[in-house]
């Protein structure tokens, strides 16, 4: 079985490694750390963008629920109060309608709040990889 590299190639590689200066090695490490840092920052940006999108959707749901609830309450309150006024005092009719829409608003609020709680502002993957990077820097051979 033959080696994947010729003996001459192995010697050339060994010569190249032995000719590499400490300054070049430090420069290479510095470049690698810069690249790693840029990649970590990019990962953090992606994660934060995803979480911001989730937060935006939840906020949109809460806003939409609030607006829809307001419009519905106003319009249906007038209509139902007018309808119930035929069988009871208008004040009691308005109170009954207001309580019904308060229940609907409470359900929408609880649903939007539950959705908002799933938003995680911490870029978990970035934190994990930064911990791994710090561990490697402490012990690069292990």
SEVO-87199 format. One record per atom (N, C-alpha, C): residue number from 1; residue in one letter; atom name; x, y, z. Coordinates in Angstrom, 3 decimals. Example, Ala and Ser with C-alpha at 12.3 -4.5 7.8 and 13.67 -1.06 7.14 Angstrom:
<pts>
<1,"A","N",<13.190,-5.690,7.800>>
<1,"A","CA",<12.300,-4.500,7.800>>
<1,"A","C",<13.200,-3.300,7.800>>
<2,"S","N",<12.850,-2.250,7.080>>
<2,"S","CA",<13.670,-1.060,7.140>>
<2,"S","C",<12.900,0.030,7.870>>
</pts>
This chain:
<pts>
<1,"X","N",<0.854,-1.165,0.000>>
<1,"X","CA",<0.000,0.000,0.000>>
<1,"X","C",<0.901,1.229,0.000>>
<2,"X","N",<0.590,2.209,-0.836>>
<2,"X","CA",<1.421,3.401,-0.927>>
<2,"X","C",<0.819,4.512,-0.080>>
<3,"X","N",<1.677,5.384,0.392>>
<3,"X","CA",<1.220,6.516,1.194>>
<3,"X","C",<0.517,7.514,0.281>>
<4,"X","N",<-0.465,8.245,0.799>>
<4,"X","CA",<-1.187,9.191,-0.053>>
<4,"X","C",<-0.289,10.311,-0.553>>
<5,"X","N",<0.758,10.647,0.156>>
<5,"X","CA",<1.692,11.683,-0.283>>
<5,"X","C",<3.053,11.038,-0.455>>
<6,"X","N",<3.781,11.523,-1.423>>
<6,"X","CA",<5.123,10.981,-1.621>>
<6,"X","C",<6.021,11.463,-0.495>>
<7,"X","N",<7.132,10.782,-0.309>>
<7,"X","CA",<8.078,11.148,0.737>>
<7,"X","C",<8.648,12.527,0.461>>
<8,"X","N",<8.864,12.849,-0.831>>
<8,"X","CA",<9.371,14.169,-1.185>>
<8,"X","C",<8.382,15.262,-0.766>>
<9,"X","N",<7.100,15.025,-0.989>>
<9,"X","CA",<6.061,16.010,-0.613>>
<9,"X","C",<6.032,16.189,0.902>>
<10,"X","N",<6.167,15.114,1.637>>
<10,"X","CA",<6.166,15.188,3.095>>
<10,"X","C",<7.352,16.007,3.584>>
<11,"X","N",<8.501,15.819,2.962>>
<11,"X","CA",<9.683,16.596,3.348>>
<11,"X","C",<9.484,18.077,3.042>>
<12,"X","N",<8.876,18.363,1.875>>
<12,"X","CA",<8.621,19.758,1.510>>
<12,"X","C",<7.699,20.427,2.531>>
<13,"X","N",<6.662,19.698,2.943>>
<13,"X","CA",<5.713,20.222,3.926>>
<13,"X","C",<6.423,20.462,5.261>>
<14,"X","N",<7.241,19.525,5.656>>
<14,"X","CA",<7.988,19.669,6.914>>
<14,"X","C",<8.919,20.874,6.831>>
<15,"X","N",<9.546,21.087,5.683>>
<15,"X","CA",<10.424,22.243,5.510>>
<15,"X","C",<9.628,23.545,5.607>>
<16,"X","N",<8.412,23.556,4.987>>
<16,"X","CA",<7.568,24.752,5.039>>
<16,"X","C",<7.167,25.067,6.466>>
<17,"X","N",<6.796,24.049,7.224>>
<17,"X","CA",<6.372,24.250,8.603>>
<17,"X","C",<7.538,24.749,9.442>>
<18,"X","N",<8.714,24.174,9.247>>
<18,"X","CA",<9.873,24.595,10.040>>
<18,"X","C",<10.327,26.001,9.669>>
<19,"X","N",<10.013,26.452,8.449>>
<19,"X","CA",<10.402,27.787,8.016>>
<19,"X","C",<9.388,28.857,8.429>>
<20,"X","N",<8.216,28.444,8.917>>
<20,"X","CA",<7.206,29.403,9.333>>
<20,"X","C",<7.658,30.078,10.616>>
<21,"X","N",<7.625,31.397,10.613>>
<21,"X","CA",<8.101,32.133,11.789>>
<21,"X","C",<6.994,32.235,12.834>>
<22,"X","N",<7.400,32.575,14.033>>
<22,"X","CA",<6.445,32.758,15.122>>
<22,"X","C",<5.505,33.915,14.783>>
<23,"X","N",<6.059,34.936,14.157>>
<23,"X","CA",<5.236,36.081,13.757>>
<23,"X","C",<4.147,35.685,12.780>>
<24,"X","N",<4.489,34.830,11.831>>
<24,"X","CA",<3.489,34.359,10.868>>
<24,"X","C",<2.421,33.526,11.565>>
<25,"X","N",<2.864,32.678,12.493>>
<25,"X","CA",<1.901,31.864,13.237>>
<25,"X","C",<0.946,32.745,14.040>>
<26,"X","N",<1.485,33.760,14.709>>
<26,"X","CA",<0.644,34.675,15.478>>
<26,"X","C",<-0.287,35.435,14.539>>
<27,"X","N",<0.234,35.838,13.386>>
<27,"X","CA",<-0.610,36.508,12.393>>
<27,"X","C",<-1.739,35.613,11.919>>
<28,"X","N",<-1.426,34.345,11.683>>
<28,"X","CA",<-2.453,33.389,11.254>>
<28,"X","C",<-3.514,33.216,12.338>>
<29,"X","N",<-3.052,33.104,13.575>>
<29,"X","CA",<-4.000,32.953,14.688>>
<29,"X","C",<-4.870,34.193,14.789>>
<30,"X","N",<-4.262,35.360,14.655>>
<30,"X","CA",<-5.019,36.614,14.727>>
<30,"X","C",<-6.066,36.673,13.617>>
<31,"X","N",<-5.687,36.297,12.402>>
<31,"X","CA",<-6.650,36.282,11.284>>
<31,"X","C",<-7.773,35.294,11.551>>
<32,"X","N",<-7.415,34.111,12.068>>
<32,"X","CA",<-8.434,33.100,12.361>>
<32,"X","C",<-9.391,33.582,13.442>>
<33,"X","N",<-8.864,34.241,14.467>>
<33,"X","CA",<-9.723,34.757,15.536>>
<33,"X","C",<-10.631,35.863,15.010>>
<34,"X","N",<-10.105,36.695,14.125>>
<34,"X","CA",<-10.934,37.750,13.526>>
<34,"X","C",<-12.071,37.142,12.715>>
<35,"X","N",<-11.746,36.133,11.939>>
<35,"X","CA",<-12.768,35.446,11.143>>
<35,"X","C",<-13.803,34.803,12.052>>
<36,"X","N",<-13.332,34.149,13.092>>
<36,"X","CA",<-14.238,33.497,14.041>>
<36,"X","C",<-15.150,34.528,14.698>>
<37,"X","N",<-14.596,35.649,15.101>>
<37,"X","CA",<-15.401,36.695,15.731>>
<37,"X","C",<-16.460,37.222,14.768>>
<38,"X","N",<-16.073,37.471,13.518>>
<38,"X","CA",<-17.051,37.955,12.534>>
<38,"X","C",<-18.165,36.934,12.326>>
<39,"X","N",<-17.809,35.661,12.298>>
<39,"X","CA",<-18.824,34.625,12.123>>
<39,"X","C",<-19.765,34.569,13.328>>
<40,"X","N",<-19.215,34.739,14.521>>
<40,"X","CA",<-20.050,34.737,15.726>>
<40,"X","C",<-21.007,35.926,15.721>>
<41,"X","N",<-20.518,37.085,15.302>>
<41,"X","CA",<-21.372,38.270,15.236>>
<41,"X","C",<-22.477,38.057,14.205>>
<42,"X","N",<-22.140,37.460,13.081>>
<42,"X","CA",<-23.142,37.181,12.051>>
<42,"X","C",<-24.204,36.212,12.568>>
<43,"X","N",<-23.769,35.182,13.292>>
<43,"X","CA",<-24.718,34.228,13.877>>
<43,"X","C",<-25.637,34.924,14.867>>
<44,"X","N",<-25.080,35.800,15.687>>
<44,"X","CA",<-25.899,36.539,16.653>>
<44,"X","C",<-26.935,37.403,15.930>>
<45,"X","N",<-26.525,38.045,14.838>>
<45,"X","CA",<-27.453,38.878,14.068>>
<45,"X","C",<-28.612,38.040,13.531>>
<46,"X","N",<-28.288,36.870,12.992>>
<46,"X","CA",<-29.327,36.002,12.423>>
<46,"X","C",<-30.301,35.564,13.512>>
<47,"X","N",<-29.760,35.156,14.662>>
<47,"X","CA",<-30.632,34.710,15.745>>
<47,"X","C",<-31.517,35.846,16.252>>
<48,"X","N",<-30.940,37.025,16.432>>
<48,"X","CA",<-31.730,38.154,16.928>>
<48,"X","C",<-32.796,38.553,15.919>>
<49,"X","N",<-32.462,38.449,14.627>>
<49,"X","CA",<-33.447,38.779,13.598>>
<49,"X","C",<-34.630,37.808,13.655>>
<50,"X","N",<-34.342,36.523,13.863>>
<50,"X","CA",<-35.412,35.532,13.964>>
<50,"X","C",<-36.304,35.813,15.166>>
<51,"X","N",<-35.699,36.123,16.307>>
<51,"X","CA",<-36.477,36.400,17.506>>
<51,"X","C",<-37.259,37.701,17.364>>
<52,"X","N",<-36.669,38.691,16.703>>
<52,"X","CA",<-37.384,39.951,16.484>>
<52,"X","C",<-38.598,39.728,15.589>>
<53,"X","N",<-38.459,38.846,14.613>>
<53,"X","CA",<-39.595,38.543,13.742>>
<53,"X","C",<-40.722,37.894,14.542>>
<54,"X","N",<-40.365,36.972,15.434>>
<54,"X","CA",<-41.388,36.348,16.278>>
<54,"X","C",<-42.055,37.380,17.177>>
<55,"X","N",<-41.254,38.274,17.759>>
<55,"X","CA",<-41.805,39.314,18.629>>
<55,"X","C",<-42.705,40.248,17.832>>
<56,"X","N",<-42.299,40.571,16.609>>
<56,"X","CA",<-43.109,41.441,15.759>>
<56,"X","C",<-44.453,40.821,15.426>>
<57,"X","N",<-44.436,39.524,15.134>>
<57,"X","CA",<-45.697,38.845,14.834>>
<57,"X","C",<-46.613,38.837,16.058>>
<58,"X","N",<-46.038,38.555,17.225>>
<58,"X","CA",<-46.845,38.541,18.440>>
<58,"X","C",<-47.393,39.935,18.741>>
<59,"X","N",<-46.558,40.967,18.578>>
<59,"X","CA",<-47.012,42.336,18.806>>
<59,"X","C",<-48.098,42.720,17.802>>
<60,"X","N",<-47.929,42.275,16.565>>
<60,"X","CA",<-48.953,42.536,15.555>>
<60,"X","C",<-50.278,41.882,15.914>>
<61,"X","N",<-50.189,40.659,16.434>>
<61,"X","CA",<-51.415,39.968,16.855>>
<61,"X","C",<-52.096,40.726,17.996>>
<62,"X","N",<-51.303,41.175,18.959>>
<62,"X","CA",<-51.877,41.924,20.078>>
<62,"X","C",<-52.479,43.245,19.609>>
<63,"X","N",<-51.790,43.914,18.702>>
<63,"X","CA",<-52.302,45.182,18.178>>
<63,"X","C",<-53.584,44.963,17.390>>
<64,"X","N",<-53.559,43.965,16.530>>
<64,"X","CA",<-54.752,43.654,15.749>>
<64,"X","C",<-55.927,43.271,16.634>>
<65,"X","N",<-55.631,42.507,17.670>>
<65,"X","CA",<-56.694,42.108,18.599>>
<65,"X","C",<-57.268,43.329,19.306>>
<66,"X","N",<-56.383,44.244,19.675>>
<66,"X","CA",<-56.858,45.452,20.346>>
<66,"X","C",<-57.725,46.317,19.453>>
<67,"X","N",<-57.269,46.522,18.227>>
<67,"X","CA",<-58.037,47.342,17.296>>
<67,"X","C",<-59.369,46.689,16.943>>
<68,"X","N",<-59.308,45.407,16.613>>
<68,"X","CA",<-60.542,44.703,16.260>>
<68,"X","C",<-61.505,44.680,17.440>>
<69,"X","N",<-60.953,44.436,18.601>>
<69,"X","CA",<-61.803,44.417,19.793>>
<69,"X","C",<-62.466,45.762,20.039>>
<70,"X","N",<-61.709,46.810,19.854>>
<70,"X","CA",<-62.261,48.147,20.040>>
<70,"X","C",<-63.393,48.427,19.060>>
<71,"X","N",<-63.129,48.165,17.784>>
<71,"X","CA",<-64.161,48.425,16.771>>
<71,"X","C",<-65.406,47.567,16.992>>
<72,"X","N",<-65.184,46.332,17.306>>
<72,"X","CA",<-66.313,45.421,17.530>>
<72,"X","C",<-67.123,45.868,18.739>>
<73,"X","N",<-66.416,46.206,19.783>>
<73,"X","CA",<-67.121,46.635,20.989>>
<73,"X","C",<-67.973,47.869,20.709>>
<74,"X","N",<-67.393,48.827,20.025>>
<74,"X","CA",<-68.140,50.060,19.755>>
<74,"X","C",<-69.373,49.783,18.896>>
<75,"X","N",<-69.163,49.103,17.774>>
<75,"X","CA",<-70.287,48.897,16.846>>
<75,"X","C",<-71.337,47.926,17.377>>
<76,"X","N",<-70.889,46.818,17.917>>
<76,"X","CA",<-71.863,45.853,18.421>>
<76,"X","C",<-72.530,46.315,19.710>>
<77,"X","N",<-71.833,47.128,20.450>>
<77,"X","CA",<-72.461,47.657,21.656>>
<77,"X","C",<-73.684,48.485,21.287>>
<78,"X","N",<-73.504,49.336,20.304>>
<78,"X","CA",<-74.652,50.142,19.877>>
<78,"X","C",<-75.781,49.267,19.337>>
<79,"X","N",<-75.423,48.288,18.516>>
<79,"X","CA",<-76.453,47.433,17.916>>
<79,"X","C",<-77.150,46.572,18.968>>
<80,"X","N",<-76.372,45.950,19.845>>
<80,"X","CA",<-76.982,45.086,20.851>>
<80,"X","C",<-77.747,45.871,21.907>>
<81,"X","N",<-77.188,47.013,22.262>>
<81,"X","CA",<-77.909,47.847,23.230>>
<81,"X","C",<-79.266,48.248,22.648>>
<82,"X","N",<-79.263,48.605,21.383>>
<82,"X","CA",<-80.528,48.977,20.745>>
<82,"X","C",<-81.492,47.790,20.720>>
<83,"X","N",<-80.957,46.600,20.418>>
<83,"X","CA",<-81.818,45.417,20.360>>
<83,"X","C",<-82.330,45.036,21.751>>
<84,"X","N",<-81.432,45.042,22.741>>
<84,"X","CA",<-81.849,44.664,24.096>>
<84,"X","C",<-82.724,45.730,24.754>>
<85,"X","N",<-82.625,46.951,24.280>>
<85,"X","CA",<-83.446,48.030,24.843>>
<85,"X","C",<-84.933,47.775,24.645>>
<86,"X","N",<-85.247,46.887,23.713>>
<86,"X","CA",<-86.652,46.547,23.483>>
<86,"X","C",<-87.218,45.707,24.611>>
<87,"X","N",<-86.330,44.994,25.347>>
<87,"X","CA",<-86.840,44.106,26.403>>
<87,"X","C",<-86.382,44.522,27.802>>
<88,"X","N",<-85.441,45.472,27.910>>
<88,"X","CA",<-84.967,45.904,29.234>>
<88,"X","C",<-84.499,47.342,29.178>>
<89,"X","N",<-84.120,47.848,30.336>>
<89,"X","CA",<-83.607,49.204,30.440>>
<89,"X","C",<-82.326,49.327,29.606>>
<90,"X","N",<-82.121,50.397,28.850>>
<90,"X","CA",<-80.926,50.550,28.008>>
<90,"X","C",<-79.606,50.498,28.796>>
<91,"X","N",<-79.581,50.962,30.013>>
<91,"X","CA",<-78.364,50.912,30.825>>
<91,"X","C",<-77.933,49.476,31.100>>
<92,"X","N",<-78.881,48.621,31.450>>
<92,"X","CA",<-78.562,47.204,31.698>>
<92,"X","C",<-78.156,46.516,30.401>>
<93,"X","N",<-78.768,46.866,29.339>>
<93,"X","CA",<-78.426,46.297,28.031>>
<93,"X","C",<-76.972,46.634,27.672>>
<94,"X","N",<-76.582,47.892,27.885>>
<94,"X","CA",<-75.212,48.305,27.583>>
<94,"X","C",<-74.210,47.579,28.476>>
<95,"X","N",<-74.543,47.377,29.732>>
<95,"X","CA",<-73.646,46.674,30.660>>
<95,"X","C",<-73.455,45.217,30.254>>
<96,"X","N",<-74.501,44.552,29.874>>
<96,"X","CA",<-74.409,43.149,29.450>>
<96,"X","C",<-73.503,43.027,28.214>>
<97,"X","N",<-73.662,43.897,27.255>>
<97,"X","CA",<-72.855,43.864,26.036>>
<97,"X","C",<-71.394,44.165,26.354>>
<98,"X","N",<-71.147,45.106,27.205>>
<98,"X","CA",<-69.763,45.445,27.579>>
<98,"X","C",<-69.071,44.261,28.254>>
<99,"X","N",<-69.756,43.537,29.101>>
<99,"X","CA",<-69.170,42.370,29.776>>
<99,"X","C",<-68.836,41.279,28.755>>
<100,"X","N",<-69.713,41.066,27.799>>
<100,"X","CA",<-69.438,40.059,26.769>>
<100,"X","C",<-68.158,40.385,26.001>>
<101,"X","N",<-67.990,41.637,25.609>>
<101,"X","CA",<-66.799,42.009,24.848>>
<101,"X","C",<-65.549,42.058,25.716>>
<102,"X","N",<-65.686,42.271,26.974>>
<102,"X","CA",<-64.543,42.201,27.893>>
<102,"X","C",<-64.000,40.774,27.940>>
<103,"X","N",<-64.887,39.798,27.913>>
<103,"X","CA",<-64.465,38.391,27.900>>
<103,"X","C",<-63.714,38.085,26.606>>
<104,"X","N",<-64.232,38.539,25.488>>
<104,"X","CA",<-63.562,38.308,24.206>>
<104,"X","C",<-62.185,38.968,24.195>>
<105,"X","N",<-62.094,40.194,24.676>>
<105,"X","CA",<-60.813,40.888,24.741>>
<105,"X","C",<-59.826,40.166,25.649>>
<106,"X","N",<-60.305,39.635,26.754>>
<106,"X","CA",<-59.442,38.881,27.667>>
<106,"X","C",<-58.869,37.631,27.019>>
<107,"X","N",<-59.687,36.947,26.249>>
<107,"X","CA",<-59.220,35.746,25.556>>
<107,"X","C",<-58.155,36.108,24.514>>
<108,"X","N",<-58.384,37.150,23.745>>
<108,"X","CA",<-57.397,37.587,22.755>>
<108,"X","C",<-56.100,38.033,23.417>>
<109,"X","N",<-56.204,38.744,24.520>>
<109,"X","CA",<-55.016,39.203,25.238>>
<109,"X","C",<-54.210,38.006,25.751>>
<110,"X","N",<-54.889,37.050,26.354>>
<110,"X","CA",<-54.191,35.869,26.897>>
<110,"X","C",<-53.498,35.092,25.785>>
<111,"X","N",<-54.145,34.970,24.650>>
<111,"X","CA",<-53.549,34.250,23.533>>
<111,"X","C",<-52.310,34.972,22.989>>
<112,"X","N",<-52.371,36.292,22.833>>
<112,"X","CA",<-51.215,37.061,22.370>>
<112,"X","C",<-50.084,37.045,23.383>>
<113,"X","N",<-50.408,37.129,24.648>>
<113,"X","CA",<-49.391,37.093,25.704>>
<113,"X","C",<-48.679,35.744,25.728>>
<114,"X","N",<-49.443,34.673,25.545>>
<114,"X","CA",<-48.842,33.337,25.508>>
<114,"X","C",<-47.857,33.235,24.344>>
<115,"X","N",<-48.226,33.765,23.194>>
<115,"X","CA",<-47.367,33.758,22.011>>
<115,"X","C",<-46.100,34.592,22.260>>
<116,"X","N",<-46.256,35.716,22.935>>
<116,"X","CA",<-45.126,36.592,23.218>>
<116,"X","C",<-44.126,35.941,24.174>>
<117,"X","N",<-44.590,35.084,25.046>>
<117,"X","CA",<-43.700,34.399,26.000>>
<117,"X","C",<-42.773,33.398,25.319>>
<118,"X","N",<-43.068,33.000,24.088>>
<118,"X","CA",<-42.198,32.057,23.384>>
<118,"X","C",<-40.996,32.743,22.762>>
<119,"X","N",<-40.957,34.081,22.802>>
<119,"X","CA",<-39.832,34.831,22.237>>
<119,"X","C",<-38.648,34.734,23.193>>
<120,"X","N",<-37.499,34.342,22.654>>
<120,"X","CA",<-36.286,34.213,23.447>>
<120,"X","C",<-35.265,35.224,22.921>>
<121,"X","N",<-35.011,36.318,23.672>>
<121,"X","CA",<-34.111,37.352,23.173>>
<121,"X","C",<-32.631,36.973,23.215>>
<122,"X","N",<-32.299,35.887,23.895>>
<122,"X","CA",<-30.897,35.471,23.993>>
<122,"X","C",<-30.516,34.641,22.780>>
<123,"X","N",<-29.430,34.999,22.079>>
<123,"X","CA",<-28.978,34.175,20.951>>
<123,"X","C",<-28.273,32.919,21.482>>
<124,"X","N",<-29.037,31.894,21.785>>
<124,"X","CA",<-28.532,30.688,22.461>>
<124,"X","C",<-27.383,30.011,21.715>>
<125,"X","N",<-27.509,29.833,20.409>>
<125,"X","CA",<-26.448,29.144,19.663>>
<125,"X","C",<-25.157,29.942,19.709>>
<126,"X","N",<-25.266,31.267,19.628>>
<126,"X","CA",<-24.069,32.101,19.681>>
<126,"X","C",<-23.404,31.988,21.045>>
<127,"X","N",<-24.196,32.011,22.096>>
<127,"X","CA",<-23.640,31.875,23.444>>
<127,"X","C",<-22.926,30.542,23.583>>
<128,"X","N",<-23.550,29.483,23.087>>
<128,"X","CA",<-22.924,28.153,23.165>>
<128,"X","C",<-21.612,28.105,22.402>>
<129,"X","N",<-21.595,28.648,21.196>>
<129,"X","CA",<-20.356,28.591,20.412>>
<129,"X","C",<-19.284,29.487,21.002>>
<130,"X","N",<-19.687,30.615,21.596>>
<130,"X","CA",<-18.695,31.465,22.257>>
<130,"X","C",<-18.080,30.751,23.458>>
<131,"X","N",<-18.901,30.008,24.185>>
<131,"X","CA",<-18.372,29.223,25.309>>
<131,"X","C",<-17.386,28.176,24.805>>
<132,"X","N",<-17.736,27.518,23.702>>
<132,"X","CA",<-16.832,26.523,23.115>>
<132,"X","C",<-15.526,27.176,22.668>>
<133,"X","N",<-15.633,28.364,22.055>>
<133,"X","CA",<-14.435,29.065,21.603>>
<133,"X","C",<-13.549,29.452,22.782>>
<134,"X","N",<-14.169,29.939,23.852>>
<134,"X","CA",<-13.395,30.322,25.041>>
<134,"X","C",<-12.705,29.101,25.642>>
<135,"X","N",<-13.420,27.979,25.662>>
<135,"X","CA",<-12.828,26.740,26.188>>
<135,"X","C",<-11.651,26.317,25.318>>
<136,"X","N",<-11.797,26.424,24.007>>
<136,"X","CA",<-10.704,26.044,23.109>>
<136,"X","C",<-9.509,26.961,23.307>>
<137,"X","N",<-9.767,28.277,23.495>>
<137,"X","CA",<-8.649,29.204,23.699>>
<137,"X","C",<-7.888,28.892,24.983>>
<138,"X","N",<-8.575,28.397,25.986>>
<138,"X","CA",<-7.933,28.045,27.243>>
<138,"X","C",<-7.068,26.795,27.076>>
<139,"X","N",<-7.542,25.869,26.239>>
<139,"X","CA",<-6.847,24.593,26.065>>
<139,"X","C",<-6.920,24.175,24.599>>
<140,"X","N",<-6.123,24.802,23.700>>
<140,"X","CA",<-6.251,24.541,22.260>>
<140,"X","C",<-5.804,23.136,21.831>>
<141,"X","N",<-5.060,22.436,22.643>>
<141,"X","CA",<-4.609,21.100,22.244>>
<141,"X","C",<-5.513,20.013,22.786>>
<142,"X","N",<-6.391,20.334,23.708>>
<142,"X","CA",<-7.214,19.315,24.356>>
<142,"X","C",<-8.525,19.235,23.741>>
</pts>
